[in-house]
């Protein structure tokens, strides 16, 4: 059986199929590397955005903690609808 495969690969058709198989496999490997590179770059960007959001939230929390209670109530009243 192995000799049949080797004989087929040494034929003209077998050589052509083998060459195109290598080309397709190489193209698929290159595409996969690019895809994974983009995916990891997006994950890094997402982590950076998350860290920035956490830092902003921390800064706002600290600012609110330093405010007097009356000022916090006044600020929150701006966000409440007074329809009645």
N, C-alpha and C positions, 0 to 999 in steps of 0.2 A: 504494500500500500504506500509506504514512504517513497519507494522508487517511482511509483506512478505520479505522486505529487511533485517530486523533483523533476521528472521527465516533463510534466505539464508546464512547470515553471521555466524550464529551459526552452520551451517552444516560443514562437514569436508572440502568440496570443497570451501565453502565460507571463512573458516578460512585460508586455504592455499592461496587463492587468496588475502585475506587481508594482510597476512604476506608478501607475495612477493610484493604486492603493496607498503607496507611500506619500504621494502628493496630498491626497485627501486626509490621511492621518496627520500629516504635518500641519495642514491648514486647520484642522479641527483642534490640534494642540495649541496652535497660536491663538485661535479664537478663544479657547478656554482660558488661556493665560490673561488675555485682555479683559475678558468678562470678569474673572476673579479679581483682577487688579482694580477694576472700576468698582466692584462690589466692596472690596476692603476700603477703598478711598471713601466711598459713601458712608460706610460704617464709622470711619474715623471722623468724618464731617458731622455725622449725627451725634457722636459722643461729644464733640466740641460744642455743638449747639446746646446739648443737654447740660454740659458743665456751665456754659454761659447763663443759661436759664436758672440754674441752681444758685449761681453767684448773684444774679439779679434779685432773685427771691430773698436770698439772705440779706442783701443790702436793704431791700424794702422792709423786711421784717424788723431789722435793727432800727431803721428810721421810725417805724410805727411804734416800736417799744420805747423810744426816747420821747415820743409826743405825749402831751398830757391827755387825759381821758376826754376832756371836753373837745379838744382839737380832733381827736379820732372820731368822736361822734359827729362833729361838723363835717368832716371829710366823708364819712359813710352816708350822711344824710343827702349828700349830693347824688348818690347812686340809687337812692330810693325814690320811686315814683309816688307823687302825692296827688292822686286822682280825685279824692273825695272832697 
